[in-house]
Amino acid sequence: MCAISTNLDLDLPRFSVIVPAYRVQAFLPECLDSILSQSFTDFEVIAVDDASPDDCGKILDEYAADDGRVRVVHLPENVGLGRARNAGVEQARGDYLLFLDSDD
């Protein structure tokens, strides 16, 4: 018999969901609740606070404290949607990337 070795790390998530947030505190909890309530659980959420002037950063931190699948990146200044997504991509560990706008 031959043993097959794989390079899979079972601790890494299958999907990384990147969620940039800027001035969306009214929509953010519903967005995060929707993601986290999925029946499929092999994912991480990379939530990017794009230096939002409202309570987005605080909301994201609360979700991260409650659910280990959520990680938060706080940007020091507003860089816009594309660069905020890229900041999330840099932190992603999943095999696949998904992008979700926080007001969706």
Secondary structure, DSSP 8 states (H G I E B T S, - for coil): ---------TTS-SEEEEEEESS-TTTHHHHHHHHHT-S---EEEEEEE-S-SSSHHHHHHHHHHH-TTEEEEE-SS---HHHHHHHHHHH--SSEEEE--TT-
